Structures are given as C-alpha cells and as structure tokens.
Amino acid sequence: MLEQIEQTKPTPTEARLIVDQAVEKHPLLKDRQIIEQAIKRYPPLKIRLQRTVTAVGIETVKILFAPAGIAIEAIKAWNETE
C-alpha cells in the first residue's frame, strides 16, 4: 500500500480509496494494536507517518486560508538549507 501511494502520488481522495482497499484485503489493518506494534518495530514508518500528517495539515491550512499559504511557503524556504 505504501509503495503504491509513493509511486502514484495520489490525491487525498485517491489515497483514501487505496487505503480502504488495503484494509478490506488485510483485516489486520483494522487492529490498532497490530498497527502500533508495527510502528514501534519499524521507526522509519513512524517518521514517514509524522511527515505525512504534518504535510496534510499544512496543505489543509493553505487551502482553507489561502493567504496563509504565502507565509507557510516563505517559512519553508527560509528554513531550507542550501
């Protein structure tokens, strides 16, 4: 599922469909404890999930409050290393 999302770079709606299909095929994905254990055992997954949640939050703010997008992009550019 993660590979498919990474390769296709879907929109949030398309990604939701991919996740829903994965959950249907693999009922274990509905078990919160199993997911928490996987995240603990594989630290890069936790980091990627955190980055994803942050990116989604930023994009949501940029959509809902368009002028904020300018400030967000300015801050991102300022913080990027050369």
C-alpha positions, 0 to 999 in steps of 0.5 A: 500500500505504501509503495503504491501511494509513493509511486502514484502520488495520489490525491487525498481522495485517491489515497483514501480509496487505496487505503480502504482497499488495503484494509478490506484485503488485510483485516489486520489493518483494522487492529490498532494494536497490530498497527502500533506494534508495527510502528514501534518495530519499524521507526522509519514508518513512524517518521514517514507517518509524522511527515505525512500528517504534518504535510496534510495539515499544512496543505489543509491550512493553505487551502482553507486560508489561502493567504496563509499559504504565502507565509507557510511557503516563505517559512519553508524556504527560509528554513531550507538549507542550501 
